[in-house]
Amino acid sequence: MTDAATRAQQVLKDHRDSIDRLDAILIYTLGERFKHTQAVGKLKAEHDLPPSDPDREAKQIARLEDLANEASLDPEFAKKFLNFIIAEVIQHHKSHQS
């Protein structure tokens, strides 16, 4: 292997190591987020509140689109990602109301 190829392999490994650490952060962060949304779902069920809050959801989507722009992340991707999470949360909330 040439010196350039060896350096490229090391750079590739460094990027992949960073990606692996970030993936772990994402998973643990989502786990923490869902702990809180589960608690919200139980609270809503105990007080007969609706499982979804469209006004809050719209505000959250707008906020995350702004954050995505600041982070140089495609805001449409961020919106789709948050909509997926919101749909999961609503399903959890509905399950508490059964």
C-alpha positions in Angstrom: 0.0 0.0 0.0 1.2 3.5 -0.8 1.7 6.1 1.9 -1.3 8.0 0.5 -3.5 4.9 0.6 -2.3 4.1 4.1 -3.2 7.7 5.2 -6.6 7.4 3.4 -7.3 4.2 5.3 -6.5 5.9 8.6 -8.7 8.9 7.8 -11.5 6.5 6.8 -11.1 4.6 10.1 -11.2 7.9 12.1 -14.4 9.0 10.3 -16.0 5.6 10.9 -15.0 5.7 14.6 -16.6 9.1 14.9 -19.8 7.9 13.1 -19.9 4.9 15.5 -19.7 7.2 18.5 -22.3 9.5 17.1 -24.7 6.6 16.4 -24.3 5.6 20.1 -25.1 9.1 21.2 -28.2 9.1 18.9 -29.5 5.8 20.4 -28.9 6.8 24.0 -30.5 10.3 23.3 -33.5 8.7 21.7 -33.8 6.3 24.7 -33.8 9.3 27.1 -36.3 11.2 24.9 -38.7 8.2 24.9 -38.5 7.8 28.7 -39.8 11.4 29.0 -42.5 10.9 26.3 -43.6 7.7 28.1 -44.0 9.7 31.3 -46.0 12.4 29.3 -48.2 9.6 27.9 -49.0 8.3 31.3 -49.7 11.7 32.6 -52.0 12.5 29.7 -53.8 9.2 30.3 -54.3 9.8 34.0 -55.8 13.2 33.3 -57.8 12.2 30.2 -55.8 14.5 27.9 -55.6 13.8 24.1 -52.6 11.7 23.0 -51.5 14.3 20.4 -51.0 18.0 20.6 -51.0 19.3 17.0 -50.1 22.9 18.1 -47.0 21.7 20.0 -46.0 19.3 17.2 -46.1 22.1 14.6 -44.0 24.4 16.9 -41.5 21.5 17.4 -41.2 20.9 13.7 -40.6 24.5 13.0 -38.0 24.7 15.8 -36.2 21.6 14.5 -36.2 22.9 10.9 -34.5 26.1 12.2 -32.0 23.9 14.2 -31.4 21.8 11.1 -30.6 24.9 9.1 -28.1 26.1 11.8 -26.5 22.6 11.8 -26.3 22.5 7.9 -28.7 19.5 7.9 -31.4 19.2 5.3 -34.5 20.6 7.0 -36.8 18.3 5.1 -34.9 15.3 6.5 -35.1 16.8 10.0 -38.8 17.3 9.5 -39.4 13.7 8.3 -37.3 12.4 11.2 -39.3 14.4 13.8 -42.6 13.4 12.2 -41.5 9.7 12.5 -40.7 10.2 16.2 -43.9 12.1 16.8 -45.9 9.3 15.3 -44.2 6.7 17.5 -44.8 8.9 20.6 -48.5 9.3 19.8 -48.8 5.5 19.4 -47.2 5.1 22.8 -49.6 7.7 24.3 -52.6 5.9 22.8 -51.5 2.6 24.3 -51.5 4.2 27.8 -55.1 5.3 27.2 -56.4 1.8 26.5 
